[in-house]
Amino acid sequence: MISSLPTWLMQAPEPPAPGFKAPSGEDFNIPPMFEGVPVLEYVDKPVIQLIFSVVLILGFFTIATRSAQLLPGRTQWLAEKFHVMVRDSIARDNIGPEFRKFVPYLVALFAFLVVNNLFGIIPLIQFPTFSHPGMAYALAILTWLIYNIVGIRKQGFVGYIQLMTWPPGVPGWVRIILTPIEFLSNILLRPVTLAFRLFGNMFAGHLVLLLFVFGAEYMLLIADSVLLNVLSVGSFAMALIFTGFEAFIQLVQAYIFTILTASYIGASLADEH
Amino acid sequence: MLSGNLNVVGYGLSAIGPGIGVGIVFAAFINGVARQPEARGQLQSIAFIGFALSEALAILGLVLAFALQ
C-alpha cells in the first residue's frame, strides 16, 4: 500500500539545505541577557518588555491625571477616553449592574495588552511579549481566578457550580451529556482557550512577518538569480502590508481578551432566572 | 522533491470550520446593523465574542501544528 504513494512522499526529508531556512518556533527563543547570574538569568527580552510596559502605562496615567482639569488637555482627554471606552462598552455592557468595581482591572488589563501587543510592530522592540505562551498563561489564570472567586462569593459554592453546569429547562437525559460538557467548557477550558487565542495570534502574526522579511532578505542578498532579486520587492511590500494588518490584529486581540474577561465575570454574577 | 510537515495540512483543515463560522458571525452582525443601526454598539461586542469563540479552533490547530513534532 505504501508503494502506491507518490515518490516525493516516500523520500526522507533532505537534511537542512544550504538554501533558504524558513523561520520556525526556534526564532522566538531569544538568548538570555545575563547568563549565569543567579536571579537575573531569568530576565530576558520579554520580561524587560513587561516591566517597560508597566512603567509606560503607569507614567502615562500618572501624567494624564496628576493635575486633572475640568477642561481636559490632550493627554488627559486621551486617558479619559480610554477609561470611558472600557467602562461603557466593555464593562457595563457585559457585566451588568455591578460593573463598577471591575473597571480598574479591565482598564489596566486592556492597557497592558494593547501596549505589549503593539511592541510587536514598534521599531527596535519588534517582539510581541505574548508570543511566549507562559506570559499568556499567567494573564489567563488571573482572569480565571477572578471570575471563579467572584462567582463563588456571589452564588455560594453549590449555587455557582449549579449556575455553570445546570442550565435550566433541559430534559433530564440530556443532562448526562450536557453537564460534563458545560463543566469542561465553563470551568476548565476557558482559561486554556483564552491563553491560546492570545498566544496563537501573536505567535502566528510574528511568524508571518518573519517569513516575509527573511524571505525578502534571502531573495535580495543571497539568491544568485536576477529574477529573485527583483521579486524581493514584492516580499518587502507584503511585509509592510502585514505590519499594518498585524497592528489591527493586535488591537482586536487585546479587545477580545478584555471583553471575554468581562463577559465571564458577567456570567458568574448573573442571576439564575 | 517536496518535503514538509503534515501538521500544517492539519492546521489547514482545522481552519475551514472557523473560517465559515467567522463568516456567519459577521454576516449576522452586518444584517443586524443594517436592520437596526442604533444597536451597533451592543451588536459589536457580541459579534467580537462570537468571532473569538469560533476562531478558537483554528488557533488550537495552529498551536498543535507547532507543538506536536
Boltz contact constraints between the chains, C-beta under 6 A:
constraints:
  - contact:
      token1: [A, 8]
      token2: [B, 1]
      max_distance: 6.0
  - contact:
      token1: [A, 8]
      token2: [B, 2]
      max_distance: 6.0
  - contact:
      token1: [A, 13]
      token2: [B, 3]
      max_distance: 6.0
  - contact:
      token1: [A, 25]
      token2: [B, 66]
      max_distance: 6.0
  - contact:
      token1: [A, 93]
      token2: [B, 45]
      max_distance: 6.0
  - contact:
      token1: [A, 193]
      token2: [B, 56]
      max_distance: 6.0
  - contact:
      token1: [A, 196]
      token2: [B, 59]
      max_distance: 6.0
  - contact:
      token1: [A, 196]
      token2: [B, 63]
      max_distance: 6.0
  - contact:
      token1: [A, 197]
      token2: [B, 56]
      max_distance: 6.0
  - contact:
      token1: [A, 197]
      token2: [B, 59]
      max_distance: 6.0
  - contact:
      token1: [A, 200]
      token2: [B, 59]
      max_distance: 6.0
  - contact:
      token1: [A, 200]
      token2: [B, 62]
      max_distance: 6.0
  - contact:
      token1: [A, 200]
      token2: [B, 63]
      max_distance: 6.0
  - contact:
      token1: [A, 204]
      token2: [B, 62]
      max_distance: 6.0
  - contact:
      token1: [A, 256]
      token2: [B, 48]
      max_distance: 6.0
  - contact:
      token1: [A, 256]
      token2: [B, 52]
      max_distance: 6.0
  - contact:
      token1: [A, 259]
      token2: [B, 45]
      max_distance: 6.0
  - contact:
      token1: [A, 263]
      token2: [B, 49]
      max_distance: 6.0
